[in-house]
Amino acid sequence: MNLIKLSVGTENIEDLAAWQATKRAQTPEGLPRHVTRMWPKREAEIVNGGSIYWVIKGVIQCRQTVLRLDEYMGQDGIRRCAIVLDPTIIRTQTSLKRPFQGWRYLPVCDAPPDLPKGRAAEEPLPVELNRALAEIGVL
C-alpha cells in the first residue's frame, strides 16, 4: 500500500528536494520527513515497501519509499504522524491528479510506474507541457 500527497508550495521535484534538505523537514538523524495530522491505519502495509507519491502542480511526478512512521508532538501538544522517507526521490511516469486535502491511500495497482533507468536522469519537461501530455495520455 502507498500514500499520495500534494507537495504544496513546490514548483518541481527540485523544490521538493530542497525543502527536504532543510533541518526543519528532517528527523534528528537527517532523514526527510513529512508531518501530518492523521496516522495511517494501514501502517503495517505502508512501511512494508510502500511509498509516498508526490503530486506537484496537479501531476504525480515522483515517489519516495516510506521507511517508518514516527510520533511527532507539536508545540501545541497535539500528537502527529511523521512519515519518515528514504532521501532518494524516484521519478515516475506522470499522471494527472485533482486537488485533495491531506494524504490518501494509493493501491499498488493504481500507482504510476517508475521512469526507466535511462529516463530518470533526463531533464524534466516544463510543468505545463508535462500536464498537457498527461491530459492526452501521452505520459
A tleap script that builds the chain and sets N, CA, C and O, in Angstrom:
source leaprc.protein.ff14SB
mol = sequence {
  NMET ASN LEU ILE LYS LEU SER VAL GLY THR
  GLU ASN ILE GLU ASP LEU ALA ALA TRP GLN
  ALA THR LYS ARG ALA GLN THR PRO GLU GLY
  LEU PRO ARG HIE VAL THR ARG MET TRP PRO
  LYS ARG GLU ALA GLU ILE VAL ASN GLY GLY
  SER ILE TYR TRP VAL ILE LYS GLY VAL ILE
  GLN CYS ARG GLN THR VAL LEU ARG LEU ASP
  GLU TYR MET GLY GLN ASP GLY ILE ARG ARG
  CYS ALA ILE VAL LEU ASP PRO THR ILE ILE
  ARG THR GLN THR SER LEU LYS ARG PRO PHE
  GLN GLY TRP ARG TYR LEU PRO VAL CYS ASP
  ALA PRO PRO ASP LEU PRO LYS GLY ARG ALA
  ALA GLU GLU PRO LEU PRO VAL GLU LEU ASN
  ARG ALA LEU ALA GLU ILE GLY VAL CLEU
}
set mol.1.N position { 0.839 -1.180 0.000 }
set mol.1.CA position { 0.000 0.000 0.000 }
set mol.1.C position { 0.885 1.244 0.000 }
set mol.1.O position { 1.923 1.275 0.660 }
set mol.2.N position { 0.473 2.254 -0.733 }
set mol.2.CA position { 1.198 3.511 -0.834 }
set mol.2.C position { 0.337 4.653 -0.308 }
set mol.2.O position { -0.846 4.481 -0.016 }
set mol.3.N position { 0.956 5.808 -0.196 }
set mol.3.CA position { 0.260 7.045 0.119 }
set mol.3.C position { 0.448 7.993 -1.047 }
set mol.3.O position { 1.408 7.868 -1.807 }
set mol.4.N position { -0.471 8.946 -1.192 }
set mol.4.CA position { -0.331 10.007 -2.174 }
set mol.4.C position { -0.583 11.318 -1.450 }
set mol.4.O position { -1.481 11.412 -0.613 }
set mol.5.N position { 0.225 12.342 -1.780 }
set mol.5.CA position { 0.163 13.610 -1.059 }
set mol.5.C position { 0.499 14.748 -2.004 }
set mol.5.O position { 1.373 14.612 -2.860 }
set mol.6.N position { -0.204 15.885 -1.852 }
set mol.6.CA position { 0.147 17.082 -2.602 }
set mol.6.C position { 1.415 17.667 -2.006 }
set mol.6.O position { 1.561 17.735 -0.786 }
set mol.7.N position { 2.319 18.082 -2.853 }
set mol.7.CA position { 3.517 18.784 -2.403 }
set mol.7.C position { 3.226 20.274 -2.531 }
set mol.7.O position { 3.548 20.900 -3.541 }
set mol.8.N position { 2.620 20.824 -1.501 }
set mol.8.CA position { 2.151 22.209 -1.514 }
set mol.8.C position { 3.337 23.170 -1.508 }
set mol.8.O position { 4.278 23.011 -0.731 }
set mol.9.N position { 3.275 24.165 -2.385 }
set mol.9.CA position { 4.303 25.196 -2.418 }
set mol.9.C position { 5.529 24.865 -3.242 }
set mol.9.O position { 6.453 25.674 -3.323 }
set mol.10.N position { 5.556 23.688 -3.857 }
set mol.10.CA position { 6.704 23.352 -4.699 }
set mol.10.C position { 6.310 23.473 -6.165 }
set mol.10.O position { 5.178 23.179 -6.552 }
set mol.11.N position { 7.259 23.907 -6.959 }
set mol.11.CA position { 7.049 24.073 -8.393 }
set mol.11.C position { 7.520 22.861 -9.189 }
set mol.11.O position { 7.042 22.601 -10.294 }
set mol.12.N position { 8.475 22.120 -8.603 }
set mol.12.CA position { 9.056 20.984 -9.317 }
set mol.12.C position { 9.729 20.042 -8.313 }
set mol.12.O position { 9.740 20.306 -7.111 }
set mol.13.N position { 10.277 18.963 -8.814 }
set mol.13.CA position { 10.907 17.959 -7.956 }
set mol.13.C position { 12.111 18.547 -7.224 }
set mol.13.O position { 12.378 18.190 -6.077 }
set mol.14.N position { 12.820 19.428 -7.873 }
set mol.14.CA position { 13.990 20.042 -7.241 }
set mol.14.C position { 13.589 20.871 -6.018 }
set mol.14.O position { 14.310 20.887 -5.020 }
set mol.15.N position { 12.441 21.560 -6.088 }
set mol.15.CA position { 11.924 22.302 -4.923 }
set mol.15.C position { 11.616 21.361 -3.768 }
set mol.15.O position { 11.913 21.665 -2.612 }
set mol.16.N position { 11.015 20.212 -4.089 }
set mol.16.CA position { 10.713 19.221 -3.060 }
set mol.16.C position { 11.997 18.759 -2.380 }
set mol.16.O position { 12.063 18.681 -1.154 }
set mol.17.N position { 13.013 18.452 -3.181 }
set mol.17.CA position { 14.304 18.004 -2.642 }
set mol.17.C position { 14.946 19.091 -1.786 }
set mol.17.O position { 15.512 18.800 -0.732 }
set mol.18.N position { 14.860 20.334 -2.232 }
set mol.18.CA position { 15.444 21.447 -1.468 }
set mol.18.C position { 14.753 21.607 -0.120 }
set mol.18.O position { 15.418 21.820 0.893 }
set mol.19.N position { 13.431 21.508 -0.097 }
set mol.19.CA position { 12.690 21.602 1.173 }
set mol.19.C position { 13.113 20.462 2.109 }
set mol.19.O position { 13.362 20.684 3.294 }
set mol.20.N position { 13.189 19.255 1.571 }
set mol.20.CA position { 13.532 18.105 2.401 }
set mol.20.C position { 14.962 18.175 2.917 }
set mol.20.O position { 15.298 17.487 3.881 }
set mol.21.N position { 15.807 18.986 2.301 }
set mol.21.CA position { 17.201 19.141 2.754 }
set mol.21.C position { 17.320 20.115 3.920 }
set mol.21.O position { 18.392 20.237 4.513 }
set mol.22.N position { 16.231 20.813 4.260 }
set mol.22.CA position { 16.286 21.752 5.383 }
set mol.22.C position { 16.151 20.999 6.705 }
set mol.22.O position { 15.509 19.950 6.770 }
set mol.23.N position { 16.759 21.542 7.749 }
set mol.23.CA position { 16.692 20.921 9.080 }
set mol.23.C position { 15.256 20.737 9.547 }
set mol.23.O position { 14.918 19.733 10.174 }
set mol.24.N position { 14.413 21.721 9.234 }
set mol.24.CA position { 13.021 21.690 9.696 }
set mol.24.C position { 12.258 20.476 9.148 }
set mol.24.O position { 11.334 19.980 9.793 }
set mol.25.N position { 12.642 20.008 7.976 }
set mol.25.CA position { 11.943 18.901 7.325 }
set mol.25.C position { 12.616 17.559 7.559 }
set mol.25.O position { 12.316 16.590 6.861 }
set mol.26.N position { 13.526 17.485 8.535 }
set mol.26.CA position { 14.284 16.244 8.750 }
set mol.26.C position { 14.114 15.702 10.164 }
set mol.26.O position { 13.779 16.423 11.104 }
set mol.27.N position { 14.360 14.404 10.270 }
set mol.27.CA position { 14.419 13.753 11.571 }
set mol.27.C position { 15.751 14.134 12.219 }
set mol.27.O position { 16.625 14.680 11.545 }
set mol.28.N position { 15.922 13.858 13.510 }
set mol.28.CA position { 17.215 14.154 14.142 }
set mol.28.C position { 18.408 13.495 13.450 }
set mol.28.O position { 19.515 14.032 13.501 }
set mol.29.N position { 18.206 12.339 12.801 }
set mol.29.CA position { 19.324 11.690 12.104 }
set mol.29.C position { 19.462 12.140 10.656 }
set mol.29.O position { 20.271 11.587 9.912 }
set mol.30.N position { 18.672 13.148 10.241 }
set mol.30.CA position { 18.844 13.748 8.930 }
set mol.30.C position { 18.019 13.156 7.801 }
set mol.30.O position { 18.262 13.480 6.639 }
set mol.31.N position { 17.050 12.299 8.103 }
set mol.31.CA position { 16.187 11.742 7.058 }
set mol.31.C position { 15.017 12.688 6.799 }
set mol.31.O position { 14.518 13.317 7.732 }
set mol.32.N position { 14.575 12.796 5.556 }
set mol.32.CA position { 13.416 13.648 5.293 }
set mol.32.C position { 12.153 13.055 5.913 }
set mol.32.O position { 11.984 11.838 5.991 }
set mol.33.N position { 11.275 13.957 6.352 }
set mol.33.CA position { 10.010 13.502 6.925 }
set mol.33.C position { 8.917 14.486 6.528 }
set mol.33.O position { 9.168 15.660 6.259 }
set mol.34.N position { 7.715 13.970 6.502 }
set mol.34.CA position { 6.546 14.817 6.282 }
set mol.34.C position { 5.625 14.622 7.479 }
set mol.34.O position { 5.180 13.508 7.756 }
set mol.35.N position { 5.344 15.705 8.181 }
set mol.35.CA position { 4.500 15.632 9.375 }
set mol.35.C position { 3.063 15.912 8.964 }
set mol.35.O position { 2.769 16.894 8.282 }
set mol.36.N position { 2.181 15.025 9.395 }
set mol.36.CA position { 0.769 15.122 9.051 }
set mol.36.C position { -0.079 14.884 10.296 }
set mol.36.O position { 0.375 14.273 11.264 }
set mol.37.N position { -1.290 15.364 10.258 }
set mol.37.CA position { -2.166 15.274 11.430 }
set mol.37.C position { -2.677 13.859 11.676 }
set mol.37.O position { -2.754 13.412 12.820 }
set mol.38.N position { -3.024 13.161 10.610 }
set mol.38.CA position { -3.651 11.840 10.746 }
set mol.38.C position { -2.623 10.714 10.651 }
set mol.38.O position { -1.678 10.789 9.867 }
set mol.39.N position { -2.816 9.677 11.451 }
set mol.39.CA position { -1.957 8.498 11.452 }
set mol.39.C position { -2.600 7.433 10.564 }
set mol.39.O position { -3.753 7.071 10.796 }
set mol.40.N position { -1.894 6.920 9.559 }
set mol.40.CA position { -2.482 5.888 8.692 }
set mol.40.C position { -2.826 4.623 9.482 }
set mol.40.O position { -1.994 4.081 10.210 }
set mol.41.N position { -4.056 4.172 9.324 }
set mol.41.CA position { -4.484 2.936 9.995 }
set mol.41.C position { -3.828 1.712 9.350 }
set mol.41.O position { -3.721 0.662 9.983 }
set mol.42.N position { -3.396 1.840 8.117 }
set mol.42.CA position { -2.785 0.726 7.399 }
set mol.42.C position { -1.256 0.812 7.464 }
set mol.42.O position { -0.563 0.525 6.489 }
set mol.43.N position { -0.754 1.210 8.623 }
set mol.43.CA position { 0.678 1.422 8.834 }
set mol.43.C position { 1.521 0.221 8.414 }
set mol.43.O position { 2.524 0.382 7.718 }
set mol.44.N position { 1.124 -0.975 8.829 }
set mol.44.CA position { 1.924 -2.168 8.537 }
set mol.44.C position { 2.113 -2.362 7.030 }
set mol.44.O position { 3.190 -2.760 6.585 }
set mol.45.N position { 1.082 -2.085 6.257 }
set mol.45.CA position { 1.177 -2.235 4.800 }
set mol.45.C position { 2.074 -1.154 4.189 }
set mol.45.O position { 2.811 -1.413 3.237 }
set mol.46.N position { 2.005 0.038 4.736 }
set mol.46.CA position { 2.765 1.162 4.181 }
set mol.46.C position { 4.261 1.007 4.444 }
set mol.46.O position { 5.073 1.225 3.545 }
set mol.47.N position { 4.628 0.634 5.661 }
set mol.47.CA position { 6.057 0.528 5.985 }
set mol.47.C position { 6.677 -0.766 5.463 }
set mol.47.O position { 7.882 -0.977 5.601 }
set mol.48.N position { 5.876 -1.615 4.878 }
set mol.48.CA position { 6.373 -2.856 4.298 }
set mol.48.C position { 6.554 -2.691 2.788 }
set mol.48.O position { 5.993 -3.451 1.999 }
set mol.49.N position { 7.357 -1.675 2.393 }
set mol.49.CA position { 7.662 -1.473 0.984 }
set mol.49.C position { 6.835 -0.409 0.289 }
set mol.49.O position { 6.956 -0.232 -0.923 }
set mol.50.N position { 5.996 0.304 1.029 }
set mol.50.CA position { 5.176 1.345 0.426 }
set mol.50.C position { 5.959 2.625 0.179 }
set mol.50.O position { 7.054 2.818 0.708 }
set mol.51.N position { 5.376 3.484 -0.629 }
set mol.51.CA position { 5.984 4.769 -0.967 }
set mol.51.C position { 4.965 5.875 -0.779 }
set mol.51.O position { 3.767 5.621 -0.658 }
set mol.52.N position { 5.456 7.106 -0.758 }
set mol.52.CA position { 4.587 8.263 -0.834 }
set mol.52.C position { 4.803 8.847 -2.231 }
set mol.52.O position { 5.929 9.132 -2.637 }
set mol.53.N position { 3.695 9.015 -2.953 }
set mol.53.CA position { 3.730 9.583 -4.294 }
set mol.53.C position { 3.396 11.061 -4.174 }
set mol.53.O position { 2.390 11.433 -3.569 }
set mol.54.N position { 4.244 11.898 -4.755 }
set mol.54.CA position { 4.106 13.339 -4.633 }
set mol.54.C position { 3.407 13.929 -5.857 }
set mol.54.O position { 3.813 13.697 -6.996 }
set mol.55.N position { 2.350 14.693 -5.597 }
set mol.55.CA position { 1.636 15.430 -6.636 }
set mol.55.C position { 2.174 16.855 -6.624 }
set mol.55.O position { 2.045 17.566 -5.628 }
set mol.56.N position { 2.770 17.265 -7.725 }
set mol.56.CA position { 3.334 18.602 -7.865 }
set mol.56.C position { 2.633 19.280 -9.028 }
set mol.56.O position { 2.663 18.793 -10.159 }
set mol.57.N position { 2.002 20.410 -8.737 }
set mol.57.CA position { 1.291 21.174 -9.771 }
set mol.57.C position { 0.242 20.313 -10.494 }
set mol.57.O position { 0.098 20.400 -11.714 }
set mol.58.N position { -0.485 19.488 -9.741 }
set mol.58.CA position { -1.571 18.698 -10.297 }
set mol.58.C position { -1.164 17.426 -11.017 }
set mol.58.O position { -1.994 16.780 -11.657 }
set mol.59.N position { 0.125 17.058 -10.916 }
set mol.59.CA position { 0.622 15.883 -11.627 }
set mol.59.C position { 1.475 15.041 -10.677 }
set mol.59.O position { 2.380 15.566 -10.028 }
set mol.60.N position { 1.190 13.733 -10.592 }
set mol.60.CA position { 2.081 12.838 -9.858 }
set mol.60.C position { 3.382 12.801 -10.636 }
set mol.60.O position { 3.394 12.490 -11.827 }
set mol.61.N position { 4.506 13.129 -9.941 }
set mol.61.CA position { 5.785 13.209 -10.657 }
set mol.61.C position { 6.873 12.328 -10.069 }
set mol.61.O position { 7.834 11.988 -10.759 }
set mol.62.N position { 6.734 11.954 -8.798 }
set mol.62.CA position { 7.815 11.197 -8.165 }
set mol.62.C position { 7.289 10.488 -6.926 }
set mol.62.O position { 6.149 10.675 -6.501 }
set mol.63.N position { 8.168 9.670 -6.368 }
set mol.63.CA position { 7.821 8.946 -5.142 }
set mol.63.C position { 9.061 8.794 -4.270 }
set mol.63.O position { 10.193 8.947 -4.730 }
set mol.64.N position { 8.816 8.491 -3.002 }
set mol.64.CA position { 9.882 8.146 -2.057 }
set mol.64.C position { 9.405 6.988 -1.209 }
set mol.64.O position { 8.235 6.933 -0.830 }
set mol.65.N position { 10.298 6.065 -0.909 }
set mol.65.CA position { 9.966 4.928 -0.073 }
set mol.65.C position { 9.735 5.394 1.362 }
set mol.65.O position { 10.504 6.191 1.900 }
set mol.66.N position { 8.671 4.889 1.971 }
set mol.66.CA position { 8.374 5.188 3.374 }
set mol.66.C position { 9.184 4.221 4.233 }
set mol.66.O position { 9.052 3.005 4.093 }
set mol.67.N position { 10.014 4.753 5.113 }
set mol.67.CA position { 10.849 3.927 5.987 }
set mol.67.C position { 10.128 3.554 7.276 }
set mol.67.O position { 10.200 2.416 7.741 }
set mol.68.N position { 9.426 4.543 7.849 }
set mol.68.CA position { 8.720 4.292 9.110 }
set mol.68.C position { 7.784 5.456 9.384 }
set mol.68.O position { 7.827 6.485 8.710 }
set mol.69.N position { 6.932 5.268 10.393 }
set mol.69.CA position { 6.069 6.337 10.879 }
set mol.69.C position { 6.463 6.608 12.324 }
set mol.69.O position { 6.468 5.698 13.153 }
set mol.70.N position { 6.791 7.860 12.623 }
set mol.70.CA position { 7.199 8.261 13.977 }
set mol.70.C position { 6.132 9.145 14.587 }
set mol.70.O position { 5.445 9.890 13.888 }
set mol.71.N position { 6.003 9.051 15.902 }
set mol.71.CA position { 5.150 10.001 16.600 }
set mol.71.C position { 5.881 11.335 16.679 }
set mol.71.O position { 7.081 11.385 16.952 }
set mol.72.N position { 5.149 12.401 16.439 }
set mol.72.CA position { 5.725 13.743 16.497 }
set mol.72.C position { 4.771 14.609 17.314 }
set mol.72.O position { 3.588 14.726 16.993 }
set mol.73.N position { 5.300 15.205 18.362 }
set mol.73.CA position { 4.485 16.056 19.217 }
set mol.73.C position { 4.766 17.510 18.863 }
set mol.73.O position { 5.890 17.990 19.013 }
set mol.74.N position { 3.731 18.206 18.390 }
set mol.74.CA position { 3.874 19.608 18.027 }
set mol.74.C position { 3.973 20.496 19.254 }
set mol.74.O position { 3.732 20.049 20.375 }
set mol.75.N position { 4.329 21.753 19.038 }
set mol.75.CA position { 4.422 22.717 20.139 }
set mol.75.C position { 3.067 22.931 20.803 }
set mol.75.O position { 2.988 23.373 21.949 }
set mol.76.N position { 1.998 22.611 20.068 }
set mol.76.CA position { 0.656 22.751 20.621 }
set mol.76.C position { 0.231 21.545 21.454 }
set mol.76.O position { -0.883 21.506 21.977 }
set mol.77.N position { 1.133 20.551 21.577 }
set mol.77.CA position { 0.835 19.360 22.376 }
set mol.77.C position { -0.006 18.326 21.664 }
set mol.77.O position { -0.427 17.349 22.283 }
set mol.78.N position { -0.263 18.511 20.382 }
set mol.78.CA position { -1.062 17.560 19.615 }
set mol.78.C position { -0.155 16.521 18.971 }
set mol.78.O position { 0.850 16.853 18.342 }
set mol.79.N position { -0.536 15.240 19.144 }
set mol.79.CA position { 0.217 14.131 18.563 }
set mol.79.C position { -0.013 14.096 17.061 }
set mol.79.O position { -1.150 14.154 16.593 }
set mol.80.N position { 1.075 14.002 16.316 }
set mol.80.CA position { 1.004 13.927 14.862 }
set mol.80.C position { 1.841 12.749 14.369 }
set mol.80.O position { 2.553 12.102 15.137 }
set mol.81.N position { 1.734 12.491 13.071 }
set mol.81.CA position { 2.487 11.403 12.444 }
set mol.81.C position { 3.569 11.992 11.552 }
set mol.81.O position { 3.278 12.806 10.675 }
set mol.82.N position { 4.807 11.590 11.768 }
set mol.82.CA position { 5.912 11.973 10.891 }
set mol.82.C position { 6.190 10.787 9.973 }
set mol.82.O position { 6.623 9.725 10.419 }
set mol.83.N position { 5.933 10.989 8.691 }
set mol.83.CA position { 6.211 9.957 7.690 }
set mol.83.C position { 7.679 10.113 7.319 }
set mol.83.O position { 8.060 11.075 6.652 }
set mol.84.N position { 8.495 9.167 7.751 }
set mol.84.CA position { 9.944 9.231 7.523 }
set mol.84.C position { 10.252 8.545 6.194 }
set mol.84.O position { 9.821 7.421 5.939 }
set mol.85.N position { 11.014 9.259 5.352 }
set mol.85.CA position { 11.221 8.841 3.968 }
set mol.85.C position { 12.672 8.536 3.644 }
set mol.85.O position { 13.591 9.088 4.249 }
set mol.86.N position { 12.858 7.655 2.687 }
set mol.86.CA position { 14.172 7.456 2.092 }
set mol.86.C position { 14.501 8.749 1.351 }
set mol.86.O position { 13.629 9.284 0.667 }
set mol.87.N position { 15.714 9.269 1.457 }
set mol.87.CA position { 16.027 10.529 0.784 }
set mol.87.C position { 16.058 10.445 -0.744 }
set mol.87.O position { 16.038 11.479 -1.410 }
set mol.88.N position { 16.107 9.252 -1.305 }
set mol.88.CA position { 16.136 9.095 -2.758 }
set mol.88.C position { 14.758 9.390 -3.342 }
set mol.88.O position { 13.770 8.749 -2.982 }
set mol.89.N position { 14.703 10.361 -4.241 }
set mol.89.CA position { 13.460 10.699 -4.935 }
set mol.89.C position { 13.482 10.002 -6.287 }
set mol.89.O position { 14.391 10.207 -7.092 }
set mol.90.N position { 12.471 9.178 -6.526 }
set mol.90.CA position { 12.388 8.384 -7.745 }
set mol.90.C position { 11.331 8.997 -8.654 }
set mol.90.O position { 10.162 9.097 -8.284 }
set mol.91.N position { 11.750 9.402 -9.838 }
set mol.91.CA position { 10.803 9.974 -10.796 }
set mol.91.C position { 9.888 8.870 -11.331 }
set mol.91.O position { 10.316 7.740 -11.569 }
set mol.92.N position { 8.626 9.232 -11.510 }
set mol.92.CA position { 7.640 8.286 -12.029 }
set mol.92.C position { 7.072 8.807 -13.338 }
set mol.92.O position { 7.255 9.970 -13.695 }
set mol.93.N position { 6.382 7.928 -14.043 }
set mol.93.CA position { 5.609 8.403 -15.180 }
set mol.93.C position { 4.572 9.361 -14.620 }
set mol.93.O position { 4.035 9.135 -13.535 }
set mol.94.N position { 4.293 10.413 -15.341 }
set mol.94.CA position { 3.371 11.415 -14.823 }
set mol.94.C position { 1.929 10.946 -14.946 }
set mol.94.O position { 1.572 10.171 -15.833 }
set mol.95.N position { 1.118 11.444 -14.024 }
set mol.95.CA position { -0.298 11.112 -14.002 }
set mol.95.C position { -1.040 12.285 -13.380 }
set mol.95.O position { -0.677 12.749 -12.300 }
set mol.96.N position { -2.076 12.764 -14.057 }
set mol.96.CA position { -2.850 13.885 -13.528 }
set mol.96.C position { -3.572 13.488 -12.246 }
set mol.96.O position { -4.028 12.355 -12.094 }
set mol.97.N position { -3.664 14.440 -11.337 }
set mol.97.CA position { -4.377 14.190 -10.074 }
set mol.97.C position { -5.071 15.472 -9.651 }
set mol.97.O position { -4.441 16.525 -9.555 }
set mol.98.N position { -6.356 15.384 -9.403 }
set mol.98.CA position { -7.120 16.548 -8.946 }
set mol.98.C position { -6.727 16.892 -7.518 }
set mol.98.O position { -6.255 16.030 -6.777 }
set mol.99.N position { -6.922 18.158 -7.126 }
set mol.99.CA position { -6.573 18.565 -5.755 }
set mol.99.C position { -7.374 17.793 -4.699 }
set mol.99.O position { -8.529 17.426 -4.918 }
set mol.100.N position { -6.746 17.563 -3.578 }
set mol.100.CA position { -7.385 16.916 -2.427 }
set mol.100.C position { -6.649 17.391 -1.188 }
set mol.100.O position { -5.555 17.948 -1.282 }
set mol.101.N position { -7.248 17.173 -0.028 }
set mol.101.CA position { -6.600 17.589 1.210 }
set mol.101.C position { -5.987 16.390 1.914 }
set mol.101.O position { -6.480 15.267 1.806 }
set mol.102.N position { -4.913 16.646 2.630 }
set mol.102.CA position { -4.263 15.580 3.398 }
set mol.102.C position { -3.587 14.580 2.488 }
set mol.102.O position { -3.137 14.919 1.394 }
set mol.103.N position { -3.521 13.354 2.947 }
set mol.103.CA position { -2.966 12.275 2.141 }
set mol.103.C position { -4.073 11.273 1.878 }
set mol.103.O position { -5.110 11.294 2.541 }
set mol.104.N position { -3.856 10.417 0.934 }
set mol.104.CA position { -4.808 9.349 0.601 }
set mol.104.C position { -4.019 8.059 0.411 }
set mol.104.O position { -2.821 8.084 0.130 }
set mol.105.N position { -4.703 6.944 0.566 }
set mol.105.CA position { -4.094 5.661 0.222 }
set mol.105.C position { -4.048 5.545 -1.297 }
set mol.105.O position { -4.950 6.013 -1.992 }
set mol.106.N position { -2.999 4.922 -1.800 }
set mol.106.CA position { -2.842 4.671 -3.226 }
set mol.106.C position { -2.450 3.208 -3.395 }
set mol.106.O position { -1.302 2.839 -3.147 }
set mol.107.N position { -3.400 2.371 -3.817 }
set mol.107.CA position { -3.074 0.957 -4.013 }
set mol.107.C position { -1.960 0.772 -5.041 }
set mol.107.O position { -1.833 1.559 -5.979 }
set mol.108.N position { -1.174 -0.249 -4.860 }
set mol.108.CA position { -0.051 -0.533 -5.759 }
set mol.108.C position { -0.520 -0.608 -7.206 }
set mol.108.O position { 0.170 -0.120 -8.101 }
set mol.109.N position { -1.674 -1.207 -7.450 }
set mol.109.CA position { -2.166 -1.368 -8.824 }
set mol.109.C position { -2.519 -0.032 -9.479 }
set mol.109.O position { -2.591 0.041 -10.706 }
set mol.110.N position { -2.740 1.025 -8.696 }
set mol.110.CA position { -3.090 2.342 -9.240 }
set mol.110.C position { -1.905 3.309 -9.297 }
set mol.110.O position { -2.033 4.421 -9.808 }
set mol.111.N position { -0.765 2.888 -8.780 }
set mol.111.CA position { 0.407 3.770 -8.728 }
set mol.111.C position { 1.091 3.826 -10.091 }
set mol.111.O position { 1.246 2.800 -10.754 }
set mol.112.N position { 1.504 5.032 -10.513 }
set mol.112.CA position { 2.220 5.115 -11.792 }
set mol.112.C position { 3.584 4.436 -11.688 }
set mol.112.O position { 4.215 4.473 -10.632 }
set mol.113.N position { 4.038 3.822 -12.770 }
set mol.113.CA position { 5.341 3.143 -12.729 }
set mol.113.C position { 6.499 4.143 -12.673 }
set mol.113.O position { 6.371 5.296 -13.085 }
set mol.114.N position { 7.616 3.672 -12.159 }
set mol.114.CA position { 8.840 4.473 -12.159 }
set mol.114.C position { 9.286 4.688 -13.597 }
set mol.114.O position { 9.013 3.867 -14.473 }
set mol.115.N position { 9.975 5.800 -13.830 }
set mol.115.CA position { 10.583 6.002 -15.142 }
set mol.115.C position { 11.694 4.968 -15.337 }
set mol.115.O position { 12.361 4.599 -14.371 }
set mol.116.N position { 11.899 4.503 -16.550 }
set mol.116.CA position { 13.015 3.585 -16.790 }
set mol.116.C position { 14.333 4.242 -16.380 }
set mol.116.O position { 14.453 5.467 -16.404 }
set mol.117.N position { 15.304 3.437 -16.011 }
set mol.117.CA position { 16.596 3.938 -15.518 }
set mol.117.C position { 17.200 5.011 -16.420 }
set mol.117.O position { 17.690 6.020 -15.914 }
set mol.118.N position { 17.180 4.829 -17.706 }
set mol.118.CA position { 17.776 5.793 -18.624 }
set mol.118.C position { 17.047 7.121 -18.684 }
set mol.118.O position { 17.654 8.148 -18.986 }
set mol.119.N position { 15.750 7.115 -18.402 }
set mol.119.CA position { 14.969 8.348 -18.475 }
set mol.119.C position { 14.968 9.110 -17.163 }
set mol.119.O position { 14.676 10.306 -17.156 }
set mol.120.N position { 15.284 8.458 -16.056 }
set mol.120.CA position { 15.209 9.107 -14.749 }
set mol.120.C position { 16.176 10.282 -14.629 }
set mol.120.O position { 15.926 11.212 -13.863 }
set mol.121.N position { 17.267 10.246 -15.374 }
set mol.121.CA position { 18.265 11.319 -15.285 }
set mol.121.C position { 18.020 12.439 -16.293 }
set mol.121.O position { 18.735 13.441 -16.293 }
set mol.122.N position { 17.012 12.272 -17.155 }
set mol.122.CA position { 16.724 13.293 -18.154 }
set mol.122.C position { 16.254 14.581 -17.498 }
set mol.122.O position { 15.699 14.565 -16.399 }
set mol.123.N position { 16.476 15.672 -18.168 }
set mol.123.CA position { 15.963 16.960 -17.719 }
set mol.123.C position { 14.436 16.880 -17.732 }
set mol.123.O position { 13.868 16.469 -18.744 }
set mol.124.N position { 13.745 17.258 -16.644 }
set mol.124.CA position { 12.281 17.159 -16.630 }
set mol.124.C position { 11.641 18.135 -17.618 }
set mol.124.O position { 12.181 19.199 -17.920 }
set mol.125.N position { 10.473 17.731 -18.105 }
set mol.125.CA position { 9.722 18.603 -19.002 }
set mol.125.C position { 9.162 19.790 -18.222 }
set mol.125.O position { 8.940 19.681 -17.016 }
set mol.126.N position { 8.933 20.910 -18.882 }
set mol.126.CA position { 8.258 22.024 -18.206 }
set mol.126.C position { 6.896 21.564 -17.684 }
set mol.126.O position { 6.245 20.722 -18.301 }
set mol.127.N position { 6.471 22.113 -16.554 }
set mol.127.CA position { 5.256 21.678 -15.876 }
set mol.127.C position { 4.043 21.719 -16.802 }
set mol.127.O position { 3.285 20.751 -16.856 }
set mol.128.N position { 3.845 22.807 -17.525 }
set mol.128.CA position { 2.668 22.931 -18.388 }
set mol.128.C position { 2.683 21.909 -19.527 }
set mol.128.O position { 1.639 21.353 -19.869 }
set mol.129.N position { 3.840 21.658 -20.111 }
set mol.129.CA position { 3.943 20.647 -21.163 }
set mol.129.C position { 3.682 19.264 -20.576 }
set mol.129.O position { 2.991 18.447 -21.184 }
set mol.130.N position { 4.225 19.008 -19.415 }
set mol.130.CA position { 4.021 17.747 -18.716 }
set mol.130.C position { 2.527 17.510 -18.481 }
set mol.130.O position { 2.015 16.419 -18.733 }
set mol.131.N position { 1.836 18.543 -17.995 }
set mol.131.CA position { 0.400 18.444 -17.732 }
set mol.131.C position { -0.368 18.199 -19.031 }
set mol.131.O position { -1.255 17.346 -19.071 }
set mol.132.N position { -0.037 18.936 -20.089 }
set mol.132.CA position { -0.735 18.788 -21.360 }
set mol.132.C position { -0.566 17.377 -21.927 }
set mol.132.O position { -1.525 16.788 -22.425 }
set mol.133.N position { 0.637 16.844 -21.852 }
set mol.133.CA position { 0.881 15.484 -22.332 }
set mol.133.C position { 0.143 14.447 -21.495 }
set mol.133.O position { -0.389 13.475 -22.031 }
set mol.134.N position { 0.111 14.654 -20.172 }
set mol.134.CA position { -0.625 13.727 -19.303 }
set mol.134.C position { -2.117 13.774 -19.600 }
set mol.134.O position { -2.789 12.744 -19.555 }
set mol.135.N position { -2.647 14.973 -19.907 }
set mol.135.CA position { -4.081 15.103 -20.210 }
set mol.135.C position { -4.486 14.319 -21.448 }
set mol.135.O position { -5.599 13.797 -21.516 }
set mol.136.N position { -3.593 14.232 -22.427 }
set mol.136.CA position { -3.939 13.484 -23.640 }
set mol.136.C position { -3.448 12.041 -23.588 }
set mol.136.O position { -3.590 11.296 -24.558 }
set mol.137.N position { -2.877 11.653 -22.462 }
set mol.137.CA position { -2.492 10.260 -22.268 }
set mol.137.C position { -1.169 9.856 -22.879 }
set mol.137.O position { -0.918 8.665 -23.065 }
set mol.138.N position { -0.311 10.818 -23.200 }
set mol.138.CA position { 0.980 10.502 -23.806 }
set mol.138.C position { 1.989 10.066 -22.739 }
set mol.138.O position { 2.810 9.188 -23.003 }
set mol.139.N position { 1.946 10.646 -21.566 }
set mol.139.CA position { 2.869 10.275 -20.496 }
set mol.139.C position { 2.185 9.417 -19.478 }
set mol.139.O position { 2.807 9.006 -18.499 }
savepdb mol mol.pdb
quit
